[in-house]
Amino acid sequence: MKMFEYMAAGKPIVASNLPSIGEVLNEENALLVESDNPKMLAEGINKVLQNRDFSAKISHKAFNDVQSYSWHRRSGKVLSFIGDS
């Protein structure tokens, strides 16, 4: 749930490049860094702080992507599935 909140916040996301995170985040909507590597995390944070265009691009994409995970959309998918059964 936190990841969706981060995406909705409209701020750049720096996250570990893990399979579970990769189900939602990708190189277009976040900066993914090697997990358990503090140096890479620090470099990622510095990149989003120093590169405003990059930060704006991934933030905007994450915000747009998270719209498909809203409770309204999810409930619609569930109701559609139930109706098809």
C-alpha positions as CSV (number, residue, x, y, z in Angstrom):
1,M,0.0,0.0,0.0
2,K,2.8,2.4,0.8
3,M,4.2,2.2,-2.8
4,F,0.8,3.3,-4.2
5,E,0.8,6.2,-1.7
6,Y,4.3,7.2,-2.8
7,M,3.2,7.1,-6.4
8,A,0.1,9.2,-5.7
9,A,2.2,11.8,-3.8
10,G,3.7,13.1,-7.1
11,K,7.3,12.9,-5.8
12,P,10.2,11.0,-7.3
13,I,10.6,7.5,-6.0
14,V,13.9,5.8,-5.4
15,A,13.3,2.1,-4.6
16,S,15.2,-1.2,-4.5
17,N,15.1,-3.2,-7.7
18,L,13.3,-6.2,-6.3
19,P,10.9,-8.5,-8.2
20,S,7.9,-7.6,-5.9
21,I,8.5,-3.9,-6.4
22,G,9.1,-4.4,-10.1
23,E,5.5,-5.6,-10.5
24,V,4.4,-1.9,-10.2
25,L,7.5,0.3,-10.5
26,N,9.9,0.4,-13.4
27,E,12.5,2.6,-15.0
28,E,9.9,4.9,-16.4
29,N,8.1,5.7,-13.1
30,A,10.9,5.3,-10.5
31,L,14.6,5.1,-10.0
32,L,15.4,1.5,-9.1
33,V,18.7,0.8,-7.4
34,E,20.5,-2.3,-6.2
35,S,19.0,-3.6,-3.0
36,D,21.1,-3.7,0.2
37,N,23.5,-1.2,-1.3
38,P,23.6,2.1,0.7
39,K,26.0,3.7,-1.8
40,M,23.6,3.1,-4.7
41,L,20.7,4.4,-2.6
42,A,22.6,7.6,-1.8
43,E,23.5,8.0,-5.5
44,G,19.9,7.5,-6.5
45,I,18.7,10.1,-4.0
46,N,21.3,12.6,-5.2
47,K,20.2,12.0,-8.8
48,V,16.6,12.8,-8.2
49,L,17.5,15.9,-6.1
50,Q,19.9,17.2,-8.7
51,N,18.1,16.4,-11.9
52,R,14.7,18.1,-11.8
53,D,13.7,17.1,-15.3
54,F,14.3,13.5,-14.6
55,S,12.5,13.7,-11.2
56,A,9.5,15.5,-12.8
57,K,9.3,12.8,-15.6
58,I,9.3,9.8,-13.3
59,S,7.0,11.5,-10.8
60,H,4.4,12.3,-13.4
61,K,4.6,8.8,-14.9
62,A,4.2,7.2,-11.4
63,F,1.2,9.5,-10.7
64,N,-0.5,8.5,-13.9
65,D,0.3,4.8,-13.5
66,V,-1.1,4.7,-9.9
67,Q,-4.5,5.8,-11.2
68,S,-5.1,2.3,-12.5
69,Y,-4.7,0.9,-8.9
70,S,-7.4,3.1,-7.3
71,W,-10.1,1.4,-5.2
72,H,-12.7,2.6,-7.7
73,R,-10.9,0.9,-10.6
74,R,-10.2,-2.2,-8.6
75,S,-13.8,-2.6,-7.5
76,G,-14.9,-2.1,-11.1
77,K,-12.7,-5.0,-12.2
78,V,-14.0,-7.2,-9.4
79,L,-17.6,-6.4,-10.3
80,S,-16.9,-7.0,-14.0
81,F,-15.3,-10.4,-13.1
82,I,-18.3,-11.4,-11.0
83,G,-20.7,-10.3,-13.7
84,D,-18.9,-12.5,-16.3
85,S,-19.0,-15.6,-14.1
